[in-house]
Amino acid sequence: MDSETESRLRRLEGLEAIRQLVYRYAALCDDAYNPYGLAELFTEDAYWTASSPDGAVTFGEYHSRDEIRDFFAGVSETLGPMTLHYLMAPSIRLDDDGRSGTGAWYVLVPATMRTDAAPAGEAVLIGSTAAHVYAKVGETWKFARMQTTMHFRSPLARGWVEVPYV
């Protein structure tokens, strides 16, 4: 196999590994936000945040694998017991070094959300976009940065036109 073919193959394998990383993230979120499984998908010094564009609605900012694990260990108290993460329309770019890259995804999440007004939970629909930075650690792709922008988080019964944010 010539070097150009080998390079193209490594690139395709990297792109597929990143897709599988993102799909694994979604599956672990839907597994009651499995904190230990999710933490393993991130680099030691990873950054994770999720908020509305104006910052009025936020899940916070976390600056290490340990902080990310601790966040996910408690998030199912509010967002759960049911979530179903759909990640769509990826745009993934690998850097020339073949060891880093970026990605953008659309995210749609039907979920049950507990609030003071609905302690048993209320059906909500969350629509967001996600921007990722990926790093290859050894032979494994991981998230180095994940920034989610929530465009709406609305009760299904009333919809996002009437109630754009819970």
The 8 nearest C-alpha neighbors of each residue, nearest first, counted from 0:
[[1, 4, 5, 2, 3, 6, 8, 7],
 [0, 2, 4, 3, 5, 6, 7, 8],
 [1, 3, 5, 4, 6, 0, 7, 8],
 [4, 2, 6, 5, 1, 7, 0, 8],
 [3, 5, 7, 6, 1, 2, 8, 0],
 [6, 4, 2, 8, 3, 7, 9, 1],
 [7, 5, 3, 9, 4, 8, 2, 10],
 [6, 8, 10, 4, 5, 9, 3, 11],
 [7, 9, 5, 11, 10, 6, 4, 12],
 [10, 8, 12, 6, 7, 11, 13, 5],
 [9, 11, 13, 7, 8, 12, 6, 14],
 [12, 10, 8, 14, 13, 9, 7, 15],
 [11, 13, 9, 15, 10, 14, 16, 8],
 [14, 12, 10, 16, 11, 15, 9, 17],
 [13, 15, 11, 17, 12, 16, 10, 18],
 [14, 16, 18, 12, 17, 13, 19, 11],
 [17, 15, 13, 19, 18, 14, 12, 20],
 [16, 18, 20, 14, 19, 15, 13, 21],
 [19, 17, 15, 21, 20, 16, 22, 14],
 [18, 20, 22, 16, 17, 21, 23, 15],
 [21, 19, 17, 23, 18, 22, 16, 24],
 [22, 20, 24, 18, 23, 19, 17, 25],
 [21, 23, 19, 25, 24, 20, 18, 26],
 [24, 22, 26, 20, 21, 25, 19, 27],
 [23, 25, 21, 27, 22, 26, 28, 20],
 [26, 24, 28, 22, 23, 84, 27, 29],
 [25, 27, 23, 29, 28, 24, 30, 22],
 [26, 28, 30, 24, 29, 33, 25, 32],
 [29, 27, 32, 25, 30, 26, 31, 24],
 [28, 30, 26, 27, 82, 31, 83, 32],
 [29, 31, 27, 28, 32, 33, 26, 82],
 [32, 30, 29, 33, 28, 75, 80, 79],
 [33, 31, 28, 30, 27, 71, 34, 29],
 [32, 34, 27, 36, 31, 30, 35, 37],
 [35, 33, 68, 71, 72, 37, 36, 32],
 [34, 36, 38, 37, 33, 68, 39, 72],
 [37, 35, 39, 33, 38, 34, 27, 40],
 [36, 38, 34, 39, 35, 40, 33, 27],
 [39, 37, 68, 35, 40, 36, 64, 41],
 [38, 40, 37, 36, 41, 35, 64, 42],
 [39, 41, 141, 38, 37, 142, 42, 36],
 [42, 40, 142, 141, 39, 38, 45, 143],
 [41, 43, 45, 143, 44, 141, 142, 64],
 [42, 44, 64, 45, 63, 41, 65, 143],
 [45, 43, 63, 42, 64, 62, 46, 143],
 [46, 44, 143, 63, 42, 144, 43, 41],
 [45, 47, 62, 144, 61, 63, 145, 143],
 [48, 46, 145, 61, 60, 144, 146, 62],
 [49, 47, 60, 146, 59, 147, 145, 61],
 [50, 48, 147, 58, 57, 148, 146, 59],
 [51, 49, 57, 148, 56, 54, 149, 58],
 [50, 52, 149, 54, 56, 148, 53, 150],
 [53, 51, 54, 148, 50, 149, 150, 55],
 [52, 54, 51, 55, 56, 50, 57, 148],
 [55, 53, 51, 56, 52, 50, 57, 49],
 [54, 56, 53, 51, 57, 50, 52, 164],
 [57, 55, 51, 50, 54, 58, 164, 53],
 [58, 56, 50, 59, 49, 54, 51, 55],
 [57, 59, 49, 50, 48, 60, 56, 74],
 [60, 58, 57, 48, 49, 61, 50, 47],
 [59, 61, 48, 47, 62, 58, 49, 46],
 [62, 60, 47, 66, 67, 46, 63, 48],
 [61, 63, 46, 45, 66, 44, 47, 60],
 [64, 62, 44, 45, 66, 65, 43, 46],
 [63, 65, 43, 67, 66, 38, 45, 41],
 [66, 64, 68, 63, 67, 69, 38, 43],
 [67, 65, 69, 63, 61, 68, 64, 70],
 [66, 68, 64, 70, 65, 69, 61, 63],
 [69, 67, 34, 38, 65, 71, 66, 70],
 [70, 68, 72, 66, 67, 71, 65, 73],
 [71, 69, 67, 72, 68, 73, 66, 74],
 [70, 72, 34, 74, 68, 73, 69, 32],
 [71, 73, 69, 34, 70, 74, 68, 32],
 [74, 72, 71, 70, 75, 76, 69, 77],
 [73, 75, 71, 76, 77, 78, 72, 70],
 [74, 76, 78, 79, 77, 73, 31, 32],
 [75, 77, 74, 73, 78, 79, 113, 80],
 [78, 76, 113, 75, 74, 112, 79, 114],
 [79, 77, 112, 75, 74, 76, 111, 113],
 [80, 78, 81, 75, 111, 112, 77, 82],
 [79, 81, 111, 75, 31, 78, 82, 112],
 [82, 80, 79, 111, 110, 83, 29, 31],
 [83, 81, 110, 29, 109, 79, 84, 108],
 [82, 84, 108, 29, 109, 85, 110, 81],
 [85, 83, 108, 25, 107, 82, 86, 29],
 [84, 86, 107, 106, 108, 87, 83, 25],
 [87, 85, 106, 105, 104, 84, 107, 88],
 [86, 88, 105, 89, 104, 106, 85, 107],
 [89, 87, 104, 105, 90, 86, 103, 106],
 [90, 88, 104, 103, 87, 91, 102, 105],
 [89, 91, 103, 102, 88, 104, 92, 101],
 [92, 90, 102, 101, 89, 103, 93, 14],
 [91, 93, 101, 100, 102, 94, 90, 14],
 [94, 92, 100, 99, 97, 95, 101, 91],
 [93, 95, 100, 96, 99, 97, 92, 98],
 [94, 96, 97, 93, 98, 99, 100, 10],
 [95, 97, 98, 94, 99, 93, 100, 135],
 [98, 96, 95, 94, 99, 93, 10, 13],
 [99, 97, 135, 96, 134, 94, 100, 93],
 [100, 98, 134, 133, 94, 97, 135, 93],
 [99, 101, 93, 133, 94, 92, 132, 134],
 [102, 100, 132, 92, 131, 91, 133, 93],
 [101, 103, 91, 131, 90, 130, 92, 132],
 [102, 104, 130, 90, 129, 89, 131, 91],
 [105, 103, 89, 129, 128, 87, 88, 86],
 [104, 106, 128, 87, 86, 127, 88, 129],
 [107, 105, 86, 127, 85, 128, 126, 87],
 [106, 108, 126, 85, 125, 84, 127, 86],
 [109, 107, 84, 125, 83, 124, 110, 85],
 [108, 110, 124, 83, 82, 123, 125, 107],
 [111, 109, 82, 123, 81, 122, 108, 112],
 [110, 112, 122, 79, 121, 81, 120, 123],
 [113, 111, 78, 120, 121, 79, 77, 110],
 [112, 114, 120, 77, 118, 117, 119, 121],
 [113, 115, 117, 116, 118, 112, 120, 77],
 [114, 116, 117, 118, 113, 119, 120, 77],
 [115, 117, 114, 118, 113, 120, 119, 121],
 [116, 118, 114, 120, 119, 115, 113, 121],
 [119, 117, 113, 114, 120, 115, 116, 121],
 [120, 118, 117, 113, 121, 114, 112, 111],
 [121, 119, 113, 112, 117, 118, 111, 122],
 [120, 122, 112, 111, 117, 123, 113, 154],
 [121, 123, 111, 155, 110, 154, 112, 120],
 [124, 122, 154, 155, 153, 110, 109, 111],
 [123, 125, 109, 153, 152, 108, 155, 110],
 [124, 126, 152, 108, 151, 107, 109, 123],
 [127, 125, 107, 151, 150, 106, 149, 152],
 [128, 126, 149, 106, 150, 148, 105, 107],
 [127, 129, 105, 148, 106, 104, 147, 149],
 [128, 130, 147, 104, 103, 146, 148, 105],
 [131, 129, 103, 146, 102, 145, 147, 104],
 [132, 130, 145, 102, 144, 101, 103, 133],
 [131, 133, 101, 144, 143, 100, 142, 102],
 [134, 132, 142, 100, 143, 99, 141, 101],
 [135, 133, 99, 141, 140, 98, 143, 136],
 [134, 136, 140, 98, 139, 99, 137, 141],
 [137, 135, 139, 138, 140, 134, 141, 42],
 [136, 138, 139, 135, 140, 98, 134, 141],
 [137, 139, 136, 135, 140, 98, 141, 13],
 [140, 138, 136, 135, 137, 141, 16, 134],
 [139, 141, 135, 134, 136, 17, 133, 16],
 [142, 140, 41, 40, 134, 133, 42, 135],
 [141, 143, 41, 133, 144, 132, 42, 40],
 [144, 142, 45, 133, 132, 42, 134, 41],
 [145, 143, 46, 132, 45, 131, 142, 47],
 [146, 144, 131, 47, 130, 46, 48, 147],
 [145, 147, 48, 130, 129, 49, 47, 131],
 [148, 146, 129, 49, 128, 48, 149, 130],
 [147, 149, 128, 50, 127, 51, 49, 52],
 [150, 148, 127, 51, 151, 50, 126, 147],
 [151, 149, 127, 126, 51, 148, 52, 152],
 [152, 150, 126, 163, 149, 125, 164, 153],
 [153, 151, 125, 164, 124, 165, 163, 123],
 [152, 154, 159, 123, 164, 163, 124, 158],
 [155, 153, 123, 156, 157, 158, 122, 124],
 [154, 156, 123, 158, 157, 122, 124, 153],
 [155, 157, 154, 158, 122, 123, 153, 121],
 [158, 156, 155, 154, 161, 162, 159, 153],
 [159, 157, 155, 154, 160, 153, 161, 156],
 [158, 160, 163, 162, 153, 161, 151, 157],
 [161, 159, 158, 162, 163, 157, 153, 151],
 [160, 162, 159, 158, 157, 163, 153, 154],
 [161, 163, 159, 164, 160, 153, 158, 157],
 [162, 164, 159, 151, 153, 160, 152, 161],
 [165, 163, 152, 153, 162, 151, 159, 56],
 [164, 153, 152, 162, 163, 154, 123, 151]]
